[in-house]
Amino acid sequence: MSLEADLVALLKRLKLGQTIPTLPDRLALARAQKLDYAAFLTLILADEVQRRDAQQLERRLLQAGFEERVTLADFDWTTSIQLDRRHLNELFSLQFLQRKEHVLFIGPVGVGKTFLAQALGAAATRAAHSVLFRRADLLLRELGQARADHSFEAVFRRYLAPDLLVLDDFGLHRLTPQQSEDLYALIIERHRRSSFIVTSNRDVSEWVGLFADPILANSALDRLANGAHQLVIEGPSYRAKLAPRPPSEASME
């Protein structure tokens, strides 16, 4: 079914050109179901709204910088990890974002902390919240570089802006004095204005020792950790199940 050239030109001028490929099918459907003009127009506009919503979501997911696109439904619950499932499910209601609260995922290497943090961040993104995912060492390195090239204010504001900042793998190394000050400033500025998700292999009780200045540490952690939603994950490495095995082992199953 061909479309009138004038109609195509008008759709493009109104920035509705993406409706053109599906319009013949929609016209055929309208004739088959004997839709009136209002119902047909509603159908076309609903298609366009859905397309634009999907496009905006894709843009937000890209801007968030996730390492993987995952959801809670993707998590492998057959692993032998232990965590408070009820508390986790409550977090996915995203009410913690409305209350400007923080979430901490604590546990050993490979138990799924980063996976769950990204799944929670993606859920927030799909709910139209602005989200940014960064490994802690890369964030601190970027802030340090920004001080060197005199772009610190712009970079710092970028980390203040999102509704949710996911800080992954915090505590791998002790912080330098400058990193301690930068992280302190970031926590202070975001507290009660927006939320953090932090993943760490270290128990929260060990975090004070990571800062160069214990006064800064206690002040920052009083805001970040006290009263935060803490999910402690215990068990063997989640990644162990994903590791390749010799063919002889696989054939025994």
C-alpha positions as CSV (number, residue, x, y, z in Angstrom):
1,M,0.0,0.0,0.0
2,S,1.6,3.3,-1.1
3,L,1.3,6.5,0.9
4,E,0.5,9.9,-0.6
5,A,3.6,12.0,-1.1
6,D,2.0,15.0,0.7
7,L,1.2,12.8,3.7
8,V,4.8,11.6,3.9
9,A,6.1,15.1,3.7
10,L,3.8,16.3,6.4
11,L,4.8,13.5,8.8
12,K,8.5,14.2,8.3
13,R,7.9,17.9,8.8
14,L,6.1,17.1,12.1
15,K,9.0,14.8,13.0
16,L,6.8,11.8,12.8
17,G,8.7,10.2,10.0
18,Q,9.3,7.0,12.1
19,T,5.6,6.2,11.8
20,I,5.9,5.9,8.0
21,P,7.1,2.3,7.8
22,T,4.3,1.0,10.0
23,L,1.5,3.2,8.6
24,P,0.4,0.9,5.8
25,D,-0.2,-1.9,8.3
26,R,-2.0,0.5,10.6
27,L,-4.2,1.7,7.7
28,A,-5.0,-1.9,6.8
29,L,-5.9,-2.7,10.5
30,A,-8.1,0.4,10.7
31,R,-10.1,-0.7,7.6
32,A,-10.4,-4.3,8.8
33,Q,-11.6,-3.2,12.3
34,K,-13.6,-0.2,10.9
35,L,-11.9,2.2,13.3
36,D,-13.2,5.7,13.3
37,Y,-10.8,8.6,12.7
38,A,-10.2,9.3,16.4
39,A,-9.4,5.7,17.1
40,F,-7.1,5.5,14.1
41,L,-5.3,8.7,15.2
42,T,-5.0,7.4,18.8
43,L,-3.4,4.2,17.4
44,I,-0.8,6.0,15.4
45,L,0.1,8.4,18.2
46,A,0.3,5.6,20.7
47,D,2.8,3.9,18.4
48,E,4.9,7.0,18.3
49,V,4.8,7.6,22.1
50,Q,5.9,4.0,22.7
51,R,8.7,4.4,20.2
52,R,9.9,7.6,21.8
53,D,9.7,6.2,25.3
54,A,11.8,3.2,24.2
55,Q,14.3,5.5,22.6
56,Q,14.6,7.6,25.7
57,L,15.0,4.6,27.9
58,E,17.8,3.3,25.7
59,R,19.5,6.7,26.0
60,R,19.2,6.7,29.8
61,L,20.6,3.2,30.0
62,L,23.6,4.1,27.9
63,Q,24.2,7.3,29.9
64,A,24.1,5.3,33.1
65,G,27.2,3.4,32.0
66,F,26.3,0.0,33.3
67,E,28.8,-2.8,32.6
68,E,26.0,-5.2,31.9
69,R,22.3,-5.0,31.1
70,V,20.7,-7.1,33.8
71,T,17.5,-7.4,35.8
72,L,16.6,-9.1,39.1
73,A,14.8,-11.8,37.1
74,D,18.2,-12.7,35.5
75,F,19.8,-13.5,38.9
76,D,20.7,-17.2,39.4
77,W,19.0,-18.1,42.7
78,T,20.3,-21.7,42.4
79,T,23.6,-20.6,43.8
80,S,24.3,-21.1,47.5
81,I,24.4,-17.5,48.5
82,Q,22.5,-16.2,51.5
83,L,20.9,-12.7,51.7
84,D,17.7,-11.2,52.9
85,R,15.4,-11.7,49.9
86,R,12.5,-9.8,51.5
87,H,14.7,-6.7,52.0
88,L,16.1,-7.0,48.5
89,N,12.6,-7.1,47.0
90,E,11.5,-4.1,49.1
91,L,14.4,-2.1,47.6
92,F,13.1,-2.8,44.1
93,S,10.0,-0.9,45.0
94,L,12.5,2.1,44.7
95,Q,11.0,3.8,47.7
96,F,14.5,4.3,49.0
97,L,15.1,6.8,46.2
98,Q,12.0,8.8,47.1
99,R,13.4,9.0,50.7
100,K,16.9,9.8,49.5
101,E,18.3,6.8,51.3
102,H,21.4,4.7,50.5
103,V,22.0,1.0,49.8
104,L,25.1,-1.0,50.6
105,F,25.8,-4.5,49.2
106,I,28.5,-6.1,51.3
107,G,30.1,-9.5,50.7
108,P,33.1,-11.5,49.4
109,V,34.2,-11.5,45.8
110,G,31.9,-13.1,43.3
111,V,28.6,-13.4,45.2
112,G,26.7,-11.1,42.9
113,K,27.0,-7.6,44.5
114,T,27.7,-5.8,41.3
115,F,25.0,-7.8,39.5
116,L,22.3,-6.8,42.0
117,A,23.5,-3.2,42.2
118,Q,23.3,-2.9,38.4
119,A,19.9,-4.6,38.4
120,L,18.6,-2.2,41.0
121,G,20.2,0.7,39.1
122,A,18.5,-0.4,35.8
123,A,15.1,-0.7,37.6
124,A,15.6,2.9,38.7
125,T,16.5,3.9,35.2
126,R,13.4,2.3,33.8
127,A,11.4,4.2,36.4
128,A,12.8,7.5,34.8
129,H,15.3,8.2,37.5
130,S,18.7,9.5,36.4
131,V,21.4,6.9,37.3
132,L,25.2,6.8,37.0
133,F,27.3,3.6,37.5
134,R,31.0,3.9,38.2
135,R,33.7,1.8,39.7
136,A,35.0,3.5,42.8
137,D,38.6,3.6,41.7
138,L,37.7,5.1,38.3
139,L,35.6,7.8,39.9
140,L,38.3,8.8,42.3
141,R,40.9,8.7,39.5
142,E,38.7,10.9,37.3
143,L,38.3,13.4,40.1
144,G,42.0,13.5,40.6
145,Q,42.7,14.0,36.9
146,A,40.1,16.8,36.9
147,R,42.0,18.6,39.6
148,A,45.1,18.4,37.4
149,D,43.4,19.8,34.3
150,H,41.3,22.4,36.2
151,S,37.9,20.8,35.3
152,F,37.1,19.6,38.8
153,E,34.0,21.6,39.3
154,A,32.4,20.3,36.1
155,V,33.3,16.7,36.8
156,F,32.2,17.0,40.4
157,R,28.8,18.4,39.4
158,R,28.4,15.4,37.0
159,Y,28.6,13.1,40.0
160,L,26.2,15.3,42.1
161,A,23.6,15.4,39.3
162,P,22.0,11.8,39.2
163,D,19.3,10.7,41.4
164,L,21.3,7.5,42.0
165,L,25.0,7.1,42.0
166,V,26.2,3.4,42.0
167,L,29.7,3.2,43.4
168,D,31.1,-0.3,42.7
169,D,33.9,-2.1,44.4
170,F,34.6,0.5,47.1
171,G,37.5,-0.3,49.4
172,L,39.9,-2.2,47.2
173,H,42.7,0.2,48.2
174,R,43.4,2.7,50.9
175,L,42.5,6.3,49.9
176,T,45.1,9.0,49.5
177,P,44.5,12.2,51.4
178,Q,43.1,13.9,48.3
179,Q,40.9,11.0,47.5
180,S,39.6,11.0,51.1
181,E,38.7,14.7,50.8
182,D,37.0,14.2,47.4
183,L,34.9,11.2,48.5
184,Y,34.0,13.1,51.7
185,A,32.9,16.1,49.7
186,L,30.8,13.9,47.4
187,I,29.1,12.1,50.2
188,I,28.3,15.3,52.1
189,E,26.9,17.0,49.0
190,R,24.7,14.1,47.9
191,H,23.4,13.2,51.4
192,R,19.7,13.8,51.8
193,R,19.6,15.1,48.2
194,S,20.1,11.9,46.3
195,S,21.0,8.3,46.8
196,F,24.1,6.0,46.7
197,I,24.4,2.3,46.0
198,V,27.8,1.1,47.2
199,T,29.2,-2.4,46.7
200,S,32.2,-3.5,48.8
201,N,34.2,-6.7,49.7
202,R,34.9,-5.1,53.1
203,D,32.6,-4.9,56.1
204,V,31.4,-1.4,56.9
205,S,33.4,-1.5,60.1
206,E,36.6,-1.5,58.0
207,W,35.8,1.5,56.0
208,V,37.0,4.1,58.5
209,G,40.5,2.7,58.1
210,L,40.5,3.3,54.4
211,F,40.4,7.1,54.8
212,A,43.6,9.1,55.3
213,D,41.8,11.2,57.9
214,P,39.7,9.4,60.6
215,I,37.7,12.6,61.2
216,L,36.6,12.8,57.6
217,A,36.0,9.1,57.6
218,N,33.6,9.2,60.6
219,S,31.8,12.2,59.3
220,A,31.3,10.7,55.8
221,L,30.4,7.3,57.0
222,D,28.0,8.6,59.6
223,R,26.0,10.0,56.6
224,L,26.5,7.2,54.2
225,A,26.4,4.0,56.2
226,N,24.4,4.7,59.4
227,G,20.8,4.1,58.6
228,A,21.5,2.8,55.1
229,H,19.9,-0.4,53.7
230,Q,22.7,-2.9,54.3
231,L,22.4,-6.2,52.4
232,V,25.1,-8.7,53.5
233,I,25.6,-11.5,51.0
234,E,27.4,-14.7,52.1
235,G,28.3,-17.8,50.2
236,P,30.6,-19.1,47.4
237,S,31.5,-17.2,44.3
238,Y,28.6,-16.6,42.0
239,R,31.1,-16.5,39.1
240,A,32.3,-20.0,39.8
241,K,29.2,-21.5,38.1
242,L,30.0,-19.5,35.0
243,A,33.6,-20.7,34.7
244,P,34.3,-23.0,31.7
245,R,34.7,-26.6,32.7
246,P,36.6,-29.5,31.0
247,P,34.5,-31.4,28.5
248,S,34.8,-34.5,30.6
249,E,33.1,-32.8,33.5
250,A,30.3,-31.5,31.4
251,S,29.6,-34.9,29.8
252,M,29.1,-36.4,33.3
253,E,25.9,-34.4,33.8
